[in-house]
């Protein structure tokens, strides 16, 4: 392992002085369509719906479509922060790097930890949904019904192992295959909604409910706690959408493509989520989605009734391909975040190792996969039957934490430029700030909501029944009355675990923590390197 | 129009064997040799800029060694290193088009065919998509 100070070796540069006149090899050209595909595929609509829809309906009932719509607002605001911060520093550490610059190394380290923990928390959910849908595909519904049983867990572990290997070796689908799979996913979801709605209006479905525009009205939700918890769940369905905004920086026409790809992916996603949510809960009523048998795999439960056999298999396959791209877009960024943290000396140097043959962040990738397997099996043992509920409800805390920090970091980093123009004020100041504030409020209110274990889908499990306290803010009575629900312990606990780990690393190697806060010198120019010239490479 | 010899090089045993053959082919045709290292991280994983810089560093180290080895084999052959931010196959195809390449030389990786089919083998893909002849040099058996 050597550490080299080198400014040479910029990709695309030629070591010779031949007059290439910009006609060198094309540099990572991403067209508008591929940006769109990457953005939507990273969000994984089919999987996201399976993972969240039942739980959102359980909390807000018929208003779930409005919550799906509303959850997009903070994500949209935070996307502005992603866009501008990525422009200053397209480091693969993303939030870790940006928060470190704007708010200092301690907050930055915790932001990086937030990314890693959020990626870890989603893995059991991905794995068990992959397991359940694999067995459903082959008609083994008895095995599929036990989402934390031995066989589903076994296939789930195999899923994590295979996906980790794919990321480690660097196997990827061609852009065309990716596009075809995503196209199929989107088409099948719309076909599902269309067929369901046609059957409902034809009056052939028992227990169906006619859709109403009232479903899109969030003010029908009477409890602030339920609205917050519902939204915290629903932000997950847009998680990953920001790649449509950031990946565009490499696009051919940087001035036009980013806006268009982000705009179109937004339209596609919001339409899918609202239409599928409306169709799904109208088909057999919300009670069907929240029943114990169906809450964790609503599309599977409805697929047979809507499409009939064997067409329902299409829906199952599209959930599996969707979960596969979601698993990859979890492992890849997690490994790249820890790589970036190690490069900037916020983690041991091994995390920055790049595999000499496969050129992937080898150590980071394998370690993340291994921890994900251990964590998945442990969660299955600790909370049998509630792996899906606990992981998805805990996930929102992590997303709100590091997306929220990204919003605040944007405002702090660009503070000298916010009042220079109206555009700056809106995109560098107002939008990121509002996004951050909304996510922070959701985070805090959801703490109190989930502090009553009755509110989490796992029901009456209280993990620390001895804890109880209450207080008033304005006229709200906030209480922790029956111990802590599992989503709280998992969501907040894993984030909080970062503090002692950060202190241990600070004692072992304090170099990272000596850096100072930075402020943006310009909105357009790239920022100077966070850690100048240090590029660790494996021998 | 006589073109370059384009060599794919990643520091592996197969690519080192290919380098020796490529130098003698370049000498025989009196053509310049372009040594290409291409790699592109999966765009599905989001931002890559600083990761790409590290990859470029690895690539230019490999190519510096390749240029030295080529010069040692035959100092009369002109060698140009190219680090490309593209997948290996794409970078070789791009370089072969741009250089009007006579031939692309790559090393066989010594993998069994089924493994290559699953993992994606550069020589295999090149044979199917290249517009110029492809010369595959087997990795030395040891």
Interface residues (C-beta under 8 A of the other chain):
Chain A: X4 X6 X8 X9 X10 X11 X12 X13 X14 X15 X16 X18 X23 X25 X26 X27 X28 X30 X34 X38 X41 X42 X86 X89 X90 X91 X92 X93 X94 X167 X169 X170 X171 X172 X178 X243 X246 X247 X325 X328 X329 X332 X333 X335 X336 X339 X340 X343 X352 X354 X356 X357 X359 X360 X361 X535 X536 X537
Chain B: X10 X11 X12 X39 X40 X41 X42 X43 X44 X45 X46 X47 X48 X49 X50 X51 X52 X53 X54 X55 X56 X57 X58 X59 X60 X61 X63 X80 X81 X82 X83 X84 X85 X86 X91 X94 X95 X98 X119 X120
